[in-house]
Amino acid sequence: MRTNLEFDQRTSGIAPAGQRRKGADVNQHHPLKSIKEREHRLGVTARSFAVLEHVAGSRAPVDVLDIIASLKLPKATAYRLVDWFVTQGYLSREPARRRLIIGPKFTNLAFGALSSSMRHDTPHVVLQRLVHTLNETCNIGTLLNGEVVYLDRVEAEHWPLRLHYTVGSRVPLHCSAIGKLFLALAAAPRRRRLLQSLELRRFTDSTITDSARLETELRQIRREQVSFDREEYLVGVVCMAVPVIGKNGEMLAALAIQAPQARMNVQIARRHLPALQHAAAELAEIFQETGP
């Protein structure tokens, strides 16, 4: 009759005493093997994160040769890591030049972590205070892979529209206040690349679909440092955005206010400009302290 003990030994992978002693002796004769294996795994992990950080931190798409030179990686290792990240969706390749940009899986991972932290962090407190002061919905957004992505959003209590925007929601560049702001304030070469890749899709009767008219709009935004969405993305919704500027002049993010056109047209939105600019300055200090 098989006992429970006998069953456990046969099915759990636990060897009999004599065999365990023999296996233990083998492992004891190779103490450096396990150490080297751990060091190898740690080395691969560090290199993997280094590749992701390099691509994510670059202002332009990255070539594999640049990764090899910058990180001092063996050529075979770099190509192997990059190919794996691309197949898994952590990195993507440009359609034409095949350079690397961050992929959708890495984006989801990053924004999952960011949303988790921001909901209980100082930027969210600033956003809540601004919404309480203005009594209108406000959000923080950034530019990612040619789209505006919301980093955080606080809705006013009386917000009548069910837009279902959440952290990580994406809106187009050419017809959103934050998107046009990023286009206007981007360095000229980057702005040209973004505009060339844009499909000026019409969402409402007010959407700017003419490239010359959009360029005129962007020049005006550069002069004023403020951008408006005049029902260009959603009928009945007006939005105003201001930049969150770092000490080196780089645009870190954008802060926007959003409300129904019946309650906040462009003229009324401008009255909120000082409060938005003050909050944007607060956010700039916070972002630079935490090093986003």
N, C-alpha and C positions, 0 to 999 in steps of 0.2 A: 504493500500500500504506500502510495506516494504521500509524503508528509508535506505540509506547507513550506517547511524549510527547504526541502529538496526542490520543490517547485520554484521557489524564489531564486535559488542558486542557478537553476537551469535557464530561467527566463530573464533574469535581470542583468546578465552579463558579468556577474561576479564569479571569478574563477575559484576552484578549490584551493585550499591552503597551499599545497605544494606548487601549484601553477602560479599562484599569486607571488610566492617567494621568488620563483624563477624570473617572473616579469619584473619584479621590483629590482632584482639584481641587474637586469639588463638596463633599466633606466638609470640606476646608480652609476653604471659604467659610462654613461653619456650625459653628464650634468650640463655640459656646454651646449648640447644640441637644443634643449628646450629654451635656454637663454637666447641663443641665436635666432630661434624661430620667433620668439616674442619680439626681439629687436627688429627682425625683418617685418613683422606685422605692424609694429609701431612706425617703421620707416615708410611703409606703403601708405598708412593712414595719414601721416604728416604730409607726404607728397600729394596725396589726393586733395586734402584741404588746401594746400598751397596752390594747386592748379585752379580750384574753384574760386579762391580768394583773388587770385590774379585776374581771372576773367571778370569777376563781379566788380572789382575795383577799377577796371580800365574804363576810360571815357569813350573808347572806340572799340569795335570788334577786334579780336586778337587772333594772330596767326600762331600756329603751333610752333614755328621756329622762334617766335618771340617768347613763348613759354619756356622753351628749351634754354634760350640764352639768359632769360631773366632769373629762372629758378635753378639753373645749372643742373638740369636733369639729363640723364642719358636719353639719347634720341628714341631708342626702342621703348623705354619706360614712358616717356611723354606721349608718344603716339598710342600706346596701349591704354593709358589712363584716359586720354581724350576720347578715343573710340568707345570705351566703355561708358563714359559719362554721356556721350551723344546717344548711344543705343538705349540708355536708361532714362533719357529725357532731362538730365541735369544740365547739359549743355546742348546748344543747337548751332547749326552752321548757317551762315548767310547763303541765300539761294545762288548768288552770282559768284562771289569771290571765295566762298567756302570758309571765311574766317569765323571765329567762334564768338558766340554770345551766350548769356545764361539761358537755360531752357525752362520749359514750363514746370517741370517737377521741382527744380531748384527754387523757382519763383514761389511756388506754393509753399515749400518748406520755409523759405525766408519770411513770407508774409504771415504764415501761421505763427511763427515765433514772434514776429514784430507785433501782430495784433494782440497776442497774448500778453506781451509786456506793456504795450501802449495803453491798453484798457485800464491799467492800474498805475500808470506812470505820470510824470509831471506834464508832458504834452497834452494828455487827455484832460488833466485838470484845467489847463489853460483854455482848451477848447470848450469845456463845460462852462467856464466862467464867461467866455465870450458869448456863448449861446444864451446864457442867463441875462447878460447885459443887453443884447440886441433883440432877444426873443425871436430869433430866426435860426434856421438850420445852418450849421457850418461844418466844413470838412477840411481835412488835410490830405493833399494828394501829391504824387510824384510821377515822374516819367519813367516808364519801363517798357523796353522792347516796342517802342513806337505807339504806346498807349498811355493814357492817364490811369493810374491805379490809386484807389483810396487807401490811405494809411490809417485814417481814423475819421469818424463821423459822429456827430451828436445832433439829434433832431430836436427841433423846438416842440414844446408840448402841444401847441395848437396846429402843428403841421397837418394840412388836410389831404395831402396826396400820398398814396401808397406806392412809393417808388422802389421799395425793396432794395435800396443800396446798402451794402455792407462793406466792411473792411475787405479789400481785395477786389471790389467791383471795378470794372474797367469801362472807360468812356473814350470816345474818339478825340484826337488832337484838334482837328480843324473846326469843331463846332462846340467845344467846351471852353469855359473861361480859363481853367487851369491849363488845358492843352495849348491854347493859343498863347498863353503866357510863357510856357516852356519853349514854344517855337520862336517867339519874339526875342527872348533873352538868351537863346542858345548862341554859341559861337557860329559865325557865318558858315564854315564848312559843315558843321553838324546840322545846321538849319537846312542847308541845301540837300543833304542826304535824307533828312526826315521828309522834306517837302516832295522830293522825288519819289519816295516810297509811299506817299499818302494817296489813298483813293478818296477824292472829295465827294463822298457819298451824301446825298440829300436826305436829311431826316425830317425837316419841316420846310415850310415855305421860306423861312428866314435863314436856312443853312447857306453858308458861303460855299459855292461850288466852283467859283471862278478863281484861278490861281492868281491873276493880277489883282483882283479885289482882296484876296486874302493877304497878299504881300503888303498892300496899302494898310490894311487893318493891323498887321504885325508892326509896321513902322510907327503907327500911332501908339500901340501898346508899349513899344520901346521908349517912346518919348514920355509917356505918362506913368509907366511902371504899374499899370493896372489894366485888367482885362475884363471884358464883359461877354456873357452868353445871353444874347437877346432873343430868347425862345428859339435858338438855333439847333438845339438837340432835342428838347421836349417842348411841345406846345404848352404855353401857359406858365413856363418856368423861366425865371431870370436868375442869373448868377454873376457874381463879381469876385475876382481873385486878385490877390497880391502875392508877391514873391517872398519867400523866406531865404534871405541872403546871408551867406557866410562871410567871415572876415576877409577871405581872399576874393570876394566878389562872385563866388560861385553860387548858383541857385540850388539850395538844398531841398526845397519842397515848395509847395504853394498852399496858401490858406484862402478858403473861399466861403462866401455866404450865398445861400440859395433860398428862394422864396417864390410864391406864386406871383405872376405879373400883376394880378389885380391888387396885390398889396404892396409890392415893391418893384416899381419900374426902375430904369437906370438912374434917373434923377434922385429918387429916394435912396437907392443903393449907395450913391456917392456920399450921402450923409453918414453912412457907416464906415467910410474909408479910414478916418483916423483911428477908430477902434480896431479895425482889422490890421492896420499897419503897426499899431502898438503890440498887438498879440503876435504878429509875425516876428517882430524884433525879439520878443520873449522866447519864442520858439527857436529862433536862430541861436540864441545863447544856450538854450537847453541842448539842442542837437550837437553843438560843438563841444559842450562839456562832456556829453556821453559818447561822442565820436561815432555817429551812425555810419 
